[in-house]
Amino acid sequence: MDDKIKRDKAVALKYKKGEKASPQVVARGGGVVAEKIQQVAQENQIPLYNDKQLVEQLIRLEVSERIPPELYKAVAEVLVFVYSMDRE
């Protein structure tokens, strides 16, 4: 695993393009759990996005919880990043 990407906390989100519901937390955690989330993402060629402030807000949500409206803008930036990586 690339040390530049490795961090203490991680959150995995699920969202289907065109879906009306907001993105959903599918995994979250720190330490070993964060490393596992990152490992699974890399193994499945899912882009990793580094934003410590956003992770601090998202990690407070429960697994299966939808992103609240106050985080829409920040999460939209993540989705733009992910979709741009998919095009490459």
C-alpha positions in Angstrom: 0.0 0.0 0.0 1.3 3.4 -0.9 2.4 5.3 2.2 1.3 8.6 0.7 -2.3 7.4 0.6 -2.3 5.5 3.9 -4.1 7.4 6.7 -5.5 6.7 10.2 -9.2 6.9 9.2 -11.2 6.0 6.1 -14.8 6.0 4.9 -16.2 4.1 2.0 -19.3 5.6 0.2 -21.7 4.0 -2.2 -23.5 6.0 -4.9 -25.1 5.1 -8.2 -24.9 7.8 -10.8 -28.4 9.2 -11.5 -29.7 7.8 -8.2 -32.0 10.3 -6.4 -30.9 9.2 -2.9 -27.7 10.7 -1.5 -24.5 8.6 -1.2 -24.5 6.1 1.6 -21.7 5.1 4.1 -20.9 1.4 3.5 -17.8 1.2 5.7 -15.9 3.4 8.1 -13.2 3.0 10.7 -9.7 3.8 11.9 -6.4 1.9 12.1 -6.6 -1.6 10.8 -10.2 -1.1 9.5 -9.1 2.0 7.6 -6.2 0.1 6.1 -8.6 -2.7 5.0 -11.0 -0.2 3.4 -8.1 1.2 1.4 -6.8 -2.2 0.5 -10.2 -3.3 -0.8 -10.5 -0.1 -2.8 -7.1 -0.6 -4.4 -7.8 -4.2 -5.2 -11.0 -3.2 -6.9 -9.4 -0.2 -8.7 -11.6 2.3 -6.8 -10.0 5.7 -6.6 -8.9 6.9 -3.1 -9.6 10.6 -2.2 -7.8 12.3 0.6 -9.7 14.9 2.6 -9.0 14.7 6.3 -11.7 17.2 7.2 -14.3 15.4 5.2 -13.4 12.0 6.7 -13.7 13.5 10.2 -17.3 14.5 9.4 -18.2 11.3 7.5 -16.8 9.0 10.1 -19.4 10.2 12.6 -22.1 8.7 10.4 -23.3 5.1 10.9 -22.8 2.4 8.3 -25.9 2.5 5.9 -26.6 6.1 6.8 -27.1 8.5 3.9 -25.0 11.7 3.6 -26.8 14.6 5.2 -27.5 17.8 3.1 -24.8 19.8 4.8 -22.2 17.4 3.3 -23.6 17.3 -0.3 -21.2 19.9 -1.7 -18.1 18.3 -0.2 -19.2 14.8 -1.3 -20.1 16.1 -4.8 -16.4 17.1 -5.1 -15.4 13.5 -4.3 -17.8 12.2 -6.9 -16.4 14.6 -9.6 -12.9 13.3 -8.8 -14.0 9.6 -9.0 -15.9 10.1 -12.2 -12.9 11.9 -13.8 -10.7 9.0 -12.8 -13.1 6.6 -14.4 -12.8 8.4 -17.7 -9.0 8.0 -17.8 
